[in-house]
């Protein structure tokens, strides 16, 4: 539901159900949804050139506070933009020994950019959006934007920005 700017009530005004639904119910539902949304930034590679490429560059365990939550977004960022190529990351989830890619579209940072907000944002596969305590999230670097520091213009660090709506 969208937020509605609260109206200024007038003394003696007759309040209708439609007014209450728009002014109170919709706004409370909107604020409740915002309160349930968590943005989590995870340092995947610590201010080093992201020449690490492959599966399992970093792993993170889902805490109990996110149990039952739904992953709704995944973006990536870097500390220093490179110039040679794109950085592409995949997110995988391991549960009960079974690992599956979580993203149907991987986030991409284009050359000279700092985040996937200006490139391609990650899209979560609905099959794998639900989180459970103890799930292992694995960060896979599918492309690191270049082979060496001189080849990619000094690109450094890699951060994942996850959006989770808690139950």
N, C-alpha and C positions, 0 to 999 in steps of 0.2 A: 504494500500500500504506500501511496505517496504521502508526504507530509503536507499539511494544509496550514498556511499561516493563520494563526489564531485571530479570530475576529474581535472587534471591540463590541461588547454587549451593551445594549441600551436599557436603561431602567424602564420597566413595564413592558418590555418586549416579550411576545409569546414565543417560547422556545419549542421547536418541533423536533420530532424524531430524526428527520433528515439533518437538521442542524447539529444535533448531538452526535450523530454518526460521523459527520464530516469533521466536526471540531474536537471531539473527544475520542471516540472509538478508533478512527483512522490514525490519529496522531499517536495514541498509546501503542497501537500495533506497530507503527513505524519506529518509534523509539525502542520498543521491545526487540525488534529485528536488529537494530543497530547494536543494542547491548549484547546480543548473542554472537556478534561477528568478531572474530579475532584475526589480527594480522600478525604473522610470525615471520621474523627474518632469521634465516639460518646461514651462517658463514660456511660455505661449501669449501672454498679454497682461501686461505689466509693471505691476503695481499701479496701473493706470489703470481708470477706469470701463469695463467691457466693452460700450461702445456700438458697437464695431466689430461689424458683422454681415455675414455673407456667407462665401463660399469663400476659402480661402487667407489667413486672418488671420495664420497662422504656418506655416512649413514647416520640416521637420527631415529631415536625410539619415541613413539607416540606416548605422551604421559596420560595418566588417568583423567586429568582435567579436560582432555579432548575426546574421551571415550564417547562414542555415539555421534560425534560431530561429523559434519560433511565438508569435505574439501571442495571449495567452490572456485578457486583460482590459484594460479601459479605463475609468477613473474620471476625474472632474474635481473640481476644488476652486477656491474663490475666497478671496481674502485678507480681504475684508470682505463680510458677507452683506447683500444687498439686501432690500427689503420688497415690491416691486411684482409680481414675476413670476419665472418659471423661467428658468434658464440651460440651454440645450441645445446640445450640440456633436456634430459628426460628424467622423469621421476618414476621410480618403481616402488611397489609396496610388497613386502613379504609378510604373509600371515600363515601360520601353521605350516611353514616350510614351502609354501607356494608363492612364487614371485611373479608379478604381472606389472606391465607398464600402466601407469595411472593416467597419463595424458594422451588424448587422441590427437592433439596438436601440441607440438613442443614449443616452448618459448624461445625466441631468437633475438639476440642483440646484433644489430647490423654494425658494420665497421664504422668507427668514429663515434658511435653512440654509447651510452652508459647503461641503458635499461631496455628491457623488452617492451616497456610501455610505449616506446617510440618505434618498436619493431613489430614483432608478432608475439602476442600474449599466449600463454599456455591454456589449453582447453582440457578440462577434466572429463575423462570417460565416466559416464554415470554409473557404470558397473562397479567402479573402484573408488567412488567418492566417499564412502562411509569409512570412518576411522575407528579403531579399537585399541584399547590399552595394550601396549606391547608390540603393536605393528612396527615393523622396521621400514622406514622410508629411506630408499637408496637413491642417491643423486648420481646420475650418469652424464658425463660430458661427452656428447656425440660429436661436437666440433668445438675446438678451442680458439678459432680465429687466426691461426697461423702456427708455424712450427717453432720459431725462436723469438726471443725478445726483440731482436732487430727486425725480424720478418713481420711481426705484428704490431710494431710501433710502441712497445712497452706496456701492453695491456696487462692489468694486474687484478687479482682477487676475483671471487665469484660468490654471489649471494643469491639465495632463493628466498622469495617472498611469497608465503603461502597464506591464503585466506580460508578460514575455517568458520563455519556456522555451527556453534555448539547446540546440543540437544536441550 
